[in-house]
Amino acid sequence: MLKVWGRKTSVNVQKVMFAVGELGLQHQRFDFGGPFGGLDTPEYGLLNPNRLVPTIDDNGFVLWESNAIVRHLAQRYGRGTLSPADELSFAKADSWMDWSLTTIFNDIIGTCFLQLIRTPAKERDVRAIEAAAKRASEKLGILNQQLHGRAYIMGEHVTTADVAIGTLMYRYYNLPIARTPLPNVEAWYGRLTKRPAYQAHVMIDFQSMKVPGA
Ligand SMILES: N[C@@H](CCC(=O)N[C@@H](CS)C(=O)NCC(=O)O)C(=O)O
């Protein structure tokens, strides 16, 4: 059976679990990281030398890095559904996956989320949050164009592209930041919020993650 190590409040674990849910895979998830700890043991170091979550063991095949895990699970269990069947569509979905990490992750998670939830208010860099929110809105404008006339990023079906980017959107839309109206992105996010896998694994309240004074 598929094993997943990682607390359900980690955005990178949520990405993997969203894929697991979409694929309907039987699995066991172990609470590791954050308040649960467990990352500094010799056993965990053998699974993931970065001592971060998520890590998976897929019937003896161990893998870390959330995008690589999503890609692997989709290729193995969702070829033609979560993973586009033809190689050109696969490449396009893959480029959106990379885009999520290189272009919007740091502004949405690295700055807005960490500053507003994991930083005491008196230490907060308000200008950095405003600048990151502005950049994120601008970059999401590119996604807004892609979603014109499409229900999901690659077309009519959820793919790895929606998993990678969509997982960040719950935080983007639930943090107190300025957002430029982007009708296609908003409609797509609305569709994601109706999916049982997204509800179960991504729409997890993060207010309890606030550090004292945040
Ligand atoms: N690039 C890695 C990043 C993994 C990562 O930074 N994980 C964070 C949680 S989102 C972590 O393990 N933090 C330590 C902890 O949770 O204790 C991935 O996408 O899997």
The ligand as an ORCA input file, in Angstrom:
! r2SCAN-3c Opt
* xyz 0 1
  N      10.556     21.126     -2.309
  C      10.020     20.278     -1.254
  C       9.771     21.172     -0.053
  C       9.372     20.358      1.164
  C       9.151     21.263      2.374
  O       9.668     22.405      2.446
  N       8.352     20.764      3.340
  C       8.075     21.506      4.551
  C       6.571     21.532      4.810
  S       5.669     22.364      3.516
  C       8.694     20.793      5.742
  O       8.963     19.599      5.711
  N       8.912     21.541      6.836
  C       9.395     20.985      8.063
  C       8.277     20.483      8.923
  O       7.119     20.395      8.492
  O       8.583     20.150     10.079
  C       8.740     19.594     -1.753
  O       8.054     20.184     -2.607
  O       8.441     18.464     -1.325
*
